[in-house]
Amino acid sequence: MKTINTPGAPDAIGPYSHAATVNGVIFCSGQIPLNPATMKLVDGGIEAQTRQVFENMKAVLAGTNSSLGHIMKTTIFLADMADFPVVNGLYAEAFGDHKPARSTVQVAGLPLGALIEIECIAVEAE
């Protein structure tokens, strides 16, 4: 197993790595909408936060020789399930024709008061 910490993604806010890889499979820690330069949550509600989460995911995956197109499974954590339609539309935009397996759950709270967190399992690019 190898752990990955990617310079382009926000620093981990706890004792964990951005991702761990084993046999070409990448297990990515959840990303919240932190701006990597400021380490603050982005303003602008669920749309801006979701877009930032995808940017953070792209940065982590780039550091593992992968991309959104290599994701096999995502789990979306929402502070409010009423945000699902907006998130679902942005998710479809981010993934296009690629449709990884997915779970979406509402949670009581997320780190730093984020509205969304997404974790994923991907494979390395060939």
C-alpha positions as CSV (number, residue, x, y, z in Angstrom):
1,M,0.0,0.0,0.0
2,K,1.1,3.5,-0.8
3,T,-0.3,6.7,0.6
4,I,-0.7,9.9,-1.5
5,N,-0.7,13.5,-0.5
6,T,-1.2,15.8,-3.5
7,P,0.2,19.4,-3.5
8,G,-2.7,20.8,-5.6
9,A,-5.4,19.6,-3.2
10,P,-6.3,21.1,0.2
11,D,-4.2,19.8,3.1
12,A,-5.9,17.1,5.1
13,I,-7.5,18.5,8.2
14,G,-6.8,15.4,10.2
15,P,-4.5,12.5,10.5
16,Y,-5.1,10.9,7.1
17,S,-3.8,11.0,3.6
18,H,-5.6,12.2,0.4
19,A,-5.5,8.7,-1.0
20,A,-4.1,5.2,-0.6
21,T,-3.4,2.9,-3.5
22,V,-3.0,-0.8,-3.7
23,N,-2.7,-3.0,-6.8
24,G,-3.9,-0.1,-9.0
25,V,-7.0,0.7,-7.0
26,I,-7.2,4.2,-5.4
27,F,-9.1,4.8,-2.3
28,C,-9.7,8.6,-1.9
29,S,-10.5,10.3,1.3
30,G,-13.6,12.5,1.2
31,Q,-13.1,16.0,-0.2
32,I,-15.0,19.0,1.2
33,P,-15.1,22.4,-0.5
34,L,-11.9,23.8,0.8
35,N,-10.0,26.3,-1.3
36,P,-6.5,24.8,-1.4
37,A,-4.9,28.3,-1.3
38,T,-6.8,29.6,1.7
39,M,-7.9,26.3,3.4
40,K,-11.3,28.0,3.9
41,L,-14.7,26.8,2.7
42,V,-15.7,28.4,-0.6
43,D,-18.7,30.8,-0.5
44,G,-21.6,30.6,-2.8
45,G,-23.8,27.8,-1.4
46,I,-24.2,24.2,-2.7
47,E,-23.4,24.9,-6.3
48,A,-20.0,26.6,-5.6
49,Q,-19.2,24.0,-2.9
50,T,-19.9,21.1,-5.2
51,R,-17.8,22.6,-8.0
52,Q,-14.9,23.0,-5.5
53,V,-15.2,19.4,-4.3
54,F,-14.9,18.2,-7.9
55,E,-11.8,20.4,-8.4
56,N,-10.3,19.0,-5.2
57,M,-11.1,15.4,-6.4
58,K,-9.4,16.1,-9.7
59,A,-6.3,17.3,-8.0
60,V,-6.1,14.3,-5.7
61,L,-6.7,11.9,-8.7
62,A,-4.1,13.7,-10.8
63,G,-1.6,13.0,-8.0
64,T,-2.4,9.3,-8.3
65,N,-2.1,8.9,-12.1
66,S,-5.9,8.9,-12.4
67,S,-8.9,11.2,-13.3
68,L,-12.7,11.5,-12.8
69,G,-13.1,9.1,-15.8
70,H,-11.4,6.4,-13.8
71,I,-13.7,6.5,-10.8
72,M,-15.5,3.3,-10.1
73,K,-17.6,4.4,-7.0
74,T,-18.5,7.6,-5.2
75,T,-20.2,8.3,-2.0
76,I,-21.8,11.7,-1.6
77,F,-22.5,13.1,1.9
78,L,-25.0,16.0,2.0
79,A,-25.9,18.2,4.9
80,D,-29.4,18.7,3.4
81,M,-31.0,16.2,0.9
82,A,-32.9,19.2,-0.5
83,D,-29.6,20.0,-2.3
84,F,-29.7,16.7,-4.2
85,P,-31.2,18.1,-7.5
86,V,-28.4,20.7,-7.8
87,V,-25.7,18.2,-6.8
88,N,-27.1,15.6,-9.2
89,G,-27.0,18.1,-12.1
90,L,-23.4,19.1,-11.4
91,Y,-22.4,15.5,-10.9
92,A,-23.8,14.6,-14.4
93,E,-21.9,17.6,-15.8
94,A,-18.6,16.5,-14.2
95,F,-18.9,12.9,-15.3
96,G,-20.6,13.2,-18.7
97,D,-21.1,9.7,-20.2
98,H,-19.1,8.0,-17.4
99,K,-21.5,6.8,-14.8
100,P,-19.7,5.3,-11.7
101,A,-21.6,3.5,-9.0
102,R,-22.9,6.0,-6.4
103,S,-24.5,6.3,-3.0
104,T,-25.8,9.5,-1.6
105,V,-26.7,10.1,2.1
106,Q,-27.8,12.9,4.3
107,V,-25.7,13.4,7.4
108,A,-26.1,15.3,10.6
109,G,-23.0,17.4,9.9
110,L,-19.8,17.7,7.9
111,P,-16.3,19.0,8.8
112,L,-16.1,22.7,9.1
113,G,-19.8,23.1,8.4
114,A,-19.5,22.0,4.7
115,L,-22.6,21.4,2.8
116,I,-21.1,18.4,0.8
117,E,-18.4,15.9,0.9
118,I,-17.5,13.3,-1.8
119,E,-15.3,10.3,-1.5
120,C,-14.4,7.9,-4.3
121,I,-12.7,4.7,-5.3
122,A,-10.9,4.8,-8.7
123,V,-8.3,2.9,-10.7
124,E,-5.0,4.2,-12.0
125,A,-4.9,5.2,-15.7
126,E,-3.4,2.7,-18.0
